Amino acid sequence: MRTHPRPAAAGEPPVPATDRIRKPAYPWRRIAAGAFLVLAIALASAGVGAAALPPVDVIKIVAARLPLVEQAQTWPDSWETIVWQVRLPRIALAAIVGAALSMSGAAYQGLFRNPLADPYLIGVSAGAGLGATLVLVAGVSSPGALPVAAYAGGLAAVSAAYMAARRSEGVPLTTLILAGVAISSLASSATAFLMIRSDPDLRPLLSWLLGGLGSAQWNHSALMLLYLLPCAALLLAYSRIINVMQLDEEHAQQLGVNVGRTKALLIAGASLATAAAVSFSGLIGFVGLVAPHAVRLLWGVDYRSLLPVAMLAGAGFLILADTAARTVVSPAELPVGIVTAFCGAPFFLYLLRRRRVEM
């Protein structure tokens, strides 16, 4: 049941904004329900494709690989190959990338106190794409070089957008978005120049820049988790402080928050998660905008529950988007970034109109 704060009586100090944040009801139930929903979406997606597989058989194929589960094989070997070698690696990577982008978007929105902040909109994804492109066109074969270069590019882009938009009273939404668009355009132009100058066959790079999970393998998910888990642990540990930072910086400092260090850590963690996602999946926009906003509209702005639930929402959203990308024009395949843009751009316009009406 929704509760409302008691207004301050005469002579009492006003109730701080952080105390007015409603404690989430049964957050662990929401997280468990979200995890179950993502699992159901993943299993349903594993049966969808050029070769449609019965859902019951997909569950049996997955269960047969679990420890302490004995399952007699009643399906063709080709089905097991499709599920374990083709579809599940792609679904796993989509879930991890979606969780990373959504977590980063929620963190940026809390850090900048701007609900429209997003890794794609403020230039982080384009900067990470430029860094990764530098590695790709240089022919560097080291698997660890791509995430590092993407991280450097993403961190440089978000820092430039933030410094360009910063004023003494904070970071205005319009200025941040415009700065992000400018930085994103600059990075995209540099990326296009590198592509044109490097190789006449642009199809692999174009496919990567538009976002795609077609080459996903199990080791990609494992490597992505090496970046996601520390970033998620950091951001979740700072979720209560993100609540405090919804006040202005002066009030946050009075409450004992080291604002400068907190900003640096949050930007570093969110940018690293975004850069890792970009390096494995290309540029996929609007996931970090749609998923956190959907959770915020349903359950409020307490980042202690918003961050983990938004990660699950982003995972489910990107699995569904990737399923649509590989089935809508089958046997051909759409870049998943196009699908997320079709969903996210109208949602972004709706949010802009909603904020204009509220102002």
N, C-alpha and C positions, 0 to 999 in steps of 0.2 A: 504494500500500500504506500503511495507517495506521501511523504511527510514534508511539511514546510517549516522553515525556521521560525522560532519565536522572535517577533520584532523586539528591538532593544527598548527597554522602558526608559522613562525620563531620567537623565543623569547617568545612564549606563553607556559604556563605550559601544560603538557599532560593532556588529558581528562581522569578523573578517570573512572575506570571500571564500577562503579555503574551508571555513567551517560551514559555509552554506552549500558546499558540494555534498549532495546526498550520497550516503554510503550505499554502494550497490547491493541490491538484494540478491543473496545467494550467487555470488560471482562464480564460485566453482561449479555450480550447476550450469551456468551459462557456458562456461569454458568446456565442460564435459559435453553439453549438448552440441556446441559448435564443432568440437572434435569428431563427434559421432556423425554429424551432418557432412563434414568434409570427407570422412571415410566412406560414407554412402555415395557421395558424388564421385569419388575416385573409383569405386567399384563399378558404378554405373557407367562411367566414362570408359573403363577398360573393356566393356563389351560393345562399345559403339565404334563404328568405323566401316571401311570397305568390306570387311568380313565381320558381320554382326554375330556376336556370341551370346548365348543365353545367360542371363544374370546368374542363375543357379550354378551353371558350370564355371563361370568366372570366380564365384565365391569358393567353389570346390578346388579350383586350380590354385588359388591363393592359399587356402587352408592347408593344402597338401604340403606346402613348403614350410609351414609353421612347425616349431618343435613340439614334440609330444602329441602330434595330431596324425592319426593314421587314416588315409583316404585312398580307397581303391580307385585306380584310374579308369574312368569311363569316357574319356574325351580323347580326341585325336592329338598326337604329338604336336601337330602344327598349331593347334589352339594354345598349347602351353608356350610355344615359342612366341606367338603373337603377344600373349599377355605379358610374359616375363622379359622378353628381349626387345619388344617394340613399344608397347603402350605403357606399361607401368613405369619404366624409367622416365618417360616423358611426363607422365602424370606426377611422379614424385618431384621432378625438377620444377614443374609448373607450380606445385604447392609451395615449395621452398622459396622460389622467386616471388610468388605472390605474397607470401608472408613477409618477406624482406621489404618489398616495396611498400606494402601497407603499413608496416611498423615504422619505416622511415618517414612516410607521409604524415602519420599521426605525430611522430616526434617533432618534425618540422613545424607542424601546425601549432603544437603546444609551445615550442621554443620561440617562434616568432609571434605568437598570439594572433595568428592569422589563419582562419579556417580554410582558406583557399590555397595555402602553401602546399606544394607537392613536388617531389623530386623532378618530375617532368617539367612543371611550369616554372620553377625557379632556376632551371638550367643545370641541375646536377646530372641528370641523365645525359644531356648533350655533351657536357664536359667529360663525363666518364666515357662516352662514345668516342670523343676525340682522342682521349688518352689510349683507349683500346685500339683505335684505328692506327695510331702511330706505331704500335707494336705489330699490328697485322701487316701493314705495308712495308715495315722494315724487315719482315721475315724472321722475327725472333721466335724460336721454337720452344723456349722454356715455358712450361705450363703455368709457372707462378708469375711470369712477367705481365700477363694480360690483366689479372685483377689489380696488381700494383699500379700499373699505368692508368687503369680506369679509376682507381681510387684517387690518384694524384690529380687527374683531370676533373673529377667530380668535386673534390675538396676545393680546388682552385675556383671552380665555377660558382659554387655556393658562397664562398668567401667573397668573391667579387660582387655578386648580387646583393649580399647582405651589407657590405660596406657602401655600395652605391645607394642603397635604400635607407640606410641608417640616418636618423635624425636625433636630436637631443631628447625628444619625447618618445622615441621608440622607432619601430619599423612599420611605416604605413603600408597597408595592404596594396593599394594601387601602385605605389612606388616599387614595392618588392616584386610584384608581378611584372611590371614594365622592365625593371632591371633584369629579371630572370629571362624575359622574352629576348631582350637585347643580348645577354650573354649566350643564351641558347642559339640565337641566330648566328652570332659570331662563331661559336664552336661548330655549328652545323656547316657554315660556309667553309671553315678551315678543313673540316672532314671531307666535304665534297671536293675541295681543291686537291687534297692528298689522294683521294680515290682516282681523280682524273689523271693525275700526274704519275700514278704508280703502275696501273695495270689496265689494259684495254677491256678485259673481262670483268665487269663490275657486278655481275649477278651475285656471286657469293657475298660480297661486302654489302650490297644493297639489301639482300635477304636478311643479313645479320642486323643491319641498322633498322630495319622495319620490325624487328622482333620475331624470333622464331625458336621453336623447341624441337624441330625435326631431327636434330642430330644428338638428342639427349642420350646419355648413357648413365649407368649406375654410379660410376666414379665421379661424374659431374655433380650429382646430388651430394655425394660424400664430401667433395671439395667445397661445395657451396655451404654445407653445414659448418665447416671449419670457420667460415667467416660469419655466418648468421648467428650461431650460438653465443659467442662472446659478445656480439653487438646486442643481441636480445637480452642477455643477462645484464649488461650495462644499462640499457634503456629501462628495463623493468625495475632495476634497483633505484633508478632516479624518477620513477613514476610519481611518487609523492611530492618530490621537489618540483616536477613539472606542474603539478597542481598549484603549488605555491607561486610559481612563476607566471601564473595567469594574472596575478597582481602586477603592478608596475615594478620596475627593477628596484626602486628605492624601498618599497615595502618589503620585497623579497630579501633585500640585504638586511633590513631591520629584523627580519625573522631568522637571520643567521645563515642565509644562503650565499655562498660564494658565487656570484652571478657569472663572473668572467670564466672561472674554471668550469662551472656547470655548462655554460654555452659551448666552450671548447670541446668538452667531452661528448656532449650530445651531438654536436655537428660532426665530430669525428666518427662516432658510432653509426649515426644515420647515413653519413656519406659512404662509409666503408661497406655497409650492407647494400646500399644502392649500387655502388661500383661493382661489387661482386655479382649482383644480379645482372647488371648490364653486360659484364664480361662473359657470362654464361648464356644469356638469352637475347642480347641485343637491346634495342630501345623499345620498351613497352610502357606506354604512357597511361596515365589516369588511374592506374590501380591504387596508387597512394592517395588519390583524392576520393574515389568512389567508396572504397571499403571503410576507411575511418569515418567518413561522413554518415554512411548508413548506420554504423554502430552508434555514433553520437546522437543521431536523430531518434534511435530506438531506446537507448539506455543512458544517455547523459554524458557528461564531460569528465568524469572521474578517470584519470589516466591509469589508475591502478587496475581497473577492469577494461578500460578502453584499449590499451595497448595489446593485451593478449587476445581479446575477442576480435580486434581489428586484424590481427595476424591470421586468425582462422578465417575471417571473412575474405581477406585478400587471397588466401590459398584456394578457397572454394571458387571465388570469382575467376581466378586465372585458369583453373582447371576447366571450368565451363567455357571460358573464352577460347582456350586451346582446343577443346573438343569441337566447338563450332568452326574453328579455323581449319581443322583437318577433315571436316565432313560436309560443310556447306557447298563447296564446289568440287566435291570428290569426283574423279580421282585426283584432281589437282588440289593444291593446298594454299590457303591464304596466310600471310604473315599474321601472327597473333596480335601484333601491335595495331593492325588495321581494325581488328574486332574490338579491342579495348577502346580504341578511339571512337568507333561508332557508338559504343555504350557511354563512354566518359564525356565526350564533348557536349552532348545534350544535357547531361547531368551538371556539367560545369556551368552551362548557360542558365540552367534552372537555379543554381545556387547564386549566381550573380544577380538574377532578377529578384530572388527572394531577399537577398541582402539589401538591394536597392529599395524594396518595398518597406523593409524594417527600419531603414535610416530616416 
